[in-house]
């Protein structure tokens, strides 16, 4: 394991996600959908949809979970930033931590894992699309060297209000 993982979150293990993690990942993801502006959708995933969503990431080797005390307490993925072939060397990350486990460095170790994996897979740039009001996520990405690429105003809506999208980028190669 990369020493940065141990230093950032003692007692937390980061590993590649497995099919058996689908329900825990779905619970964390659905909580974010229902209670935050991290995911700009109102539609939660069923158990089957959650398993299919995770399976797509497992095929690419781009999903990781954090465990503490035998419980999945967070997950992170990366995937294509855009579908057109001109973007094939750019990926976008997502990091989510289970409610009640914030502030323990879990997001940090998960972000480190997806950066390492994407770099190892030969990707050129990693992008993060963050709701502009999510200062904790912006700070997390800054700590790992992401730079602000810009903010696009009022491009999403959730909970009856317009949301701004901050784009951050990290060169991987």
C-alpha distance (Angstrom), angle and dihedral (degrees) to the residues before:
residue distance angle dihedral
X1 . . .
X2 3.79 . .
X3 3.85 107.7 .
X4 3.81 91.1 -130.5
X5 3.81 88.3 68.9
X6 3.80 93.7 57.2
X7 3.80 93.7 44.3
X8 3.79 94.6 48.9
X9 3.81 98.2 46.6
X10 3.81 117.2 16.9
X11 3.80 112.1 -156.7
X12 3.80 92.6 21.2
X13 3.79 122.3 112.6
X14 3.80 121.2 -158.8
X15 3.78 117.8 -158.4
X16 3.79 139.7 155.7
X17 3.79 110.7 -78.1
X18 3.80 119.4 -105.8
X19 3.82 130.7 -154.0
X20 3.81 88.5 -104.3
X21 3.82 89.5 63.6
X22 3.80 92.8 64.5
X23 3.81 96.5 99.3
X24 3.82 94.7 48.2
X25 3.81 91.0 46.4
X26 3.81 90.3 48.2
X27 3.82 91.4 51.0
X28 3.81 91.7 51.7
X29 3.80 92.3 44.9
X30 3.80 93.9 46.7
X31 3.81 91.1 49.6
X32 3.81 88.9 54.4
X33 3.81 90.0 49.2
X34 3.80 93.2 50.5
X35 3.81 99.7 40.2
X36 3.80 110.2 27.0
X37 3.77 145.7 39.9
X38 3.81 92.0 -121.7
X39 3.82 91.5 102.8
X40 3.78 116.2 39.0
X41 3.78 97.9 -143.0
X42 3.77 134.4 87.8
X43 3.80 94.7 -154.1
X44 3.79 116.9 97.2
X45 3.79 122.2 -153.9
X46 3.79 124.9 -106.6
X47 3.81 117.9 -133.9
X48 3.82 90.9 -97.6
X49 3.82 92.7 47.5
X50 3.80 90.8 48.0
X51 3.80 91.5 51.6
X52 3.82 91.2 48.5
X53 3.81 91.8 47.1
X54 3.80 92.0 52.2
X55 3.82 92.6 42.9
X56 3.81 90.1 59.1
X57 3.81 89.7 56.1
X58 3.80 92.6 43.7
X59 3.81 89.9 57.1
X60 3.82 88.7 58.1
X61 3.82 94.2 41.7
X62 3.78 88.5 -123.6
X63 3.82 104.5 124.4
X64 3.79 127.8 88.8
X65 3.78 134.9 176.6
X66 3.79 132.7 -156.3
X67 3.79 117.6 -140.5
X68 3.79 129.2 -164.6
X69 3.76 122.1 176.4
X70 3.80 91.3 -7.4
X71 3.82 92.9 -56.1
X72 3.80 126.5 112.8
X73 3.80 101.9 -120.9
X74 3.78 100.0 173.1
X75 3.77 146.4 -5.0
X76 3.77 139.3 -153.7
X77 3.77 133.6 -165.7
X78 3.74 139.7 177.4
X79 3.74 128.5 -157.5
X80 3.78 144.1 154.0
X81 3.78 113.7 -40.5
X82 3.80 93.1 -151.4
X83 3.79 131.0 1.7
X84 3.81 99.9 -127.7
X85 3.82 114.1 99.8
X86 3.79 93.6 -118.9
X87 3.81 88.2 70.9
X88 3.83 95.2 48.7
X89 3.83 94.0 116.2
X90 3.82 94.4 51.0
X91 3.80 123.7 82.7
X92 3.80 134.3 -175.8
X93 3.80 124.1 -140.7
X94 3.79 132.5 -144.7
X95 3.81 124.5 -166.1
X96 3.82 124.8 -174.4
X97 3.81 130.4 176.3
X98 3.80 124.6 -161.3
X99 3.81 115.2 -106.0
X100 3.80 110.2 -93.1
X101 3.81 94.2 29.4
X102 3.81 100.9 78.2
X103 3.80 120.5 122.4
X104 3.82 95.2 35.4
X105 3.81 98.2 99.9
X106 3.80 93.7 -102.5
X107 3.80 94.3 126.3
X108 3.78 88.5 49.4
X109 3.81 95.4 54.7
X110 3.79 91.0 44.9
X111 3.80 92.7 51.0
X112 3.82 89.7 48.7
X113 3.81 89.3 52.6
X114 3.80 95.4 52.9
X115 3.81 92.1 44.3
X116 3.81 90.8 51.8
X117 3.81 92.2 46.5
X118 3.80 94.9 47.1
X119 3.79 91.5 47.0
X120 3.81 90.0 48.6
X121 3.80 90.1 50.6
X122 3.81 89.6 56.8
X123 3.80 100.0 -109.4
X124 3.80 116.9 158.5
X125 3.83 105.0 -149.1
X126 3.80 135.6 13.7
X127 3.80 118.1 -151.2
X128 3.79 129.9 -162.1
X129 3.80 121.2 -160.3
X130 3.81 105.7 -160.0
X131 3.79 130.5 178.5
X132 3.80 100.1 -109.8
X133 3.81 93.6 -125.4
X134 3.82 92.9 57.1
X135 3.80 96.2 97.9
X136 3.82 93.8 168.3
X137 3.80 92.2 58.2
X138 3.80 92.3 45.3
X139 3.84 90.1 51.6
X140 3.81 91.7 47.1
X141 3.78 91.8 53.4
X142 3.81 92.0 45.0
X143 3.83 89.7 55.0
X144 3.80 88.6 58.6
X145 3.80 93.3 50.3
X146 3.79 101.0 -95.8
X147 3.79 112.7 150.9
X148 3.78 128.0 -151.6
X149 3.78 110.8 -100.4
X150 3.80 94.6 179.0
X151 3.78 146.7 -68.6
X152 3.77 124.4 -104.6
X153 3.80 112.0 -153.0
X154 3.81 125.2 -131.5
X155 3.81 97.5 -11.5
X156 3.81 96.5 138.1
X157 3.77 138.6 37.1
X158 3.78 131.4 -151.2
X159 3.79 134.8 154.3
X160 3.82 87.8 12.8
X161 3.79 96.9 -61.1
X162 3.78 135.6 100.3
X163 3.80 116.3 -110.4
X164 3.79 132.0 -150.5
X165 3.80 120.6 -140.6
X166 3.80 120.5 -140.9
X167 3.80 113.6 -158.4
X168 3.80 117.5 -153.7
X169 3.80 127.5 -178.6
X170 3.78 138.2 -161.6
X171 3.81 122.6 -166.8
X172 3.81 108.6 -133.1
X173 3.80 99.4 -175.8
